[in-house]
Amino acid sequence: MRIRTLAVGLLAGGLLLTACGKEGTPAAPGGDASGANTAALPTYTVAQNVDLAGSPVFTKIKGAGTVTVGVKDDQPGLGQKDPTTGKFEGFDIEIARMVAAGLGIAPDKIKFTTVDSAAREQAIANGQVDYYVGTYTITDKRKAQVSFAGPYFQAGQDLLVRKDDTSITGPETLKGKKVCSVTGSTPIQRVRDQGLTEPSNIVEFQKYSQCVDKLLTKEVDALTTDDAILKGYAAQDKDNLKVVGKPFSQEPYGIGLNKDDKVLRTKIDDLLQASLDDGTWQKIYDATLGQSGATATKPTIQRY
Amino acid sequence: MDVLLDNLDLFGPFFLRTIELFLIAAVGSLVFGTILAMLRVSPVPVFRAVGTVYVTVVRNTPLTLVFAFFVFAYPLLEIVKIDYFTAAVVSLTVYTSAFICEVVRSGINTVPVGQAEAGRALGLTFGQILGEVVLPQALRSVVPPLISTLIALLKNSTIAGGFSVAEAGAIRQYISERGDNQLVALLWVALGFIILVAVLSFVQRSLEKRWSVAR
């Protein structure tokens, strides 16, 4: 028995290293027809003759004819790469497609590039991506390095626990519990700074999926990060996992842009506002994150 | 400078953790690596085989894989529960020992066979010959490669940052989330390592001077 668990563990470890973040990625919540609310993804009309005078990034996009969008590839329901087809899908991806259409870029001219959280500012500043849509929380400090259009989604820090665990009902019940999140992420820094649990009970890995593994093997008791991300994992494994449902922070997700490109920022803000007004935003939500059964409140665009 | 001063609460404890990790793993690897080297030169074929298999397997395994084993697979065996810091120390020791072993063995090869034969003629046991005659000379002649291996260990310790040990390798991710410039942070981390390596180089030079063998 032990030999077998060891073999499984080794295999998992090997996969984990070779697959780079693809470990344990199941079908996106939107993929399978689970229940009544199966909404189809909206289609976006590609705008014609878009011209943004004074926007260096847009000039570059127009010159190349393609747009490079930075995204995440391991967040179910938000930004995920289907391991079999290689296609990206999720809420963030659809927002990126919608914006590209508004900028006059046909769907087949969008190039998605996976950029990890820690490399976002650099990728935007270096021009490796034209804009970034990937659970990117708008903060004042980040505004010093990049600029943000949006927010296009309002998330909040929450907790993912095992379904049978009734002892964790919110952040104040974390004392003495092992809490896991991604190395150095804002949620885990908040847990540490506010002393929600003892420092020795804080566990940090490179990927959320590694925390989910440890949660299922009972080596940790809670995974903490934004509820949008947690809902994706809970939707995948409804029998074993649940989201506590008491968000204790405000995480407005924005589209990361070159710091000096105010023209493009205003344009994307307009596009987001239009999608909120004409129901496209709601359709996108219903077809992606909404599959988990949770509702979302529409964000209010902050122009600055 | 701001990036360093604003985040001293990160740089201080995280670098201390790195040093802690390094010191414990260094002592562990030196001891275990020397034992492995002794196995590899022992007259008993089984011991030699064990040493050879260990070195061959571990030297060919990437360190991240060793870490992943101790952090993700080992707990499934349900033998002894270890925390993540211990897992990091064990991983680093297991890995570095294989390299230390080969360095020590090459040192043993520098000691003329005649010395061991002379020891045997005097009636010394294998253990005595190794411990009193061969190893002291062997270690003296391999100070530079030994320190190089330890420097590699120091830098390898940054992998622990990805496996729930808050050490210097994790600083960049913290800084990035705090919104400070991570490139500047990386420069400070690099400077920290240069200082630590400078200390090791100093140790190397003084040991070389003190221990030089006249032949």
Interface residues (C-beta under 8 A of the other chain):
Chain A: R2 T5 L6 V8 G9 L10 A12 G13 G14 L16 L17 S117 A118 A119 R120 E121 Q122 T139 D140 K141 R142 A144 Q145 V182 T183 G184 S185 T186 Q189 S200 I202 V203 E204 F205 Q206 Q210 D213 T217 E219
Chain B: P62 T64 L65 A68 F69 F72 A73 Y74 P75 L76 L77 E78 D83 Y84 G161 G162 F163 S164 A166 A170 R172 Q173 Y174 I175 S176 E177 R178 G179 D180 N181 Q182 L183
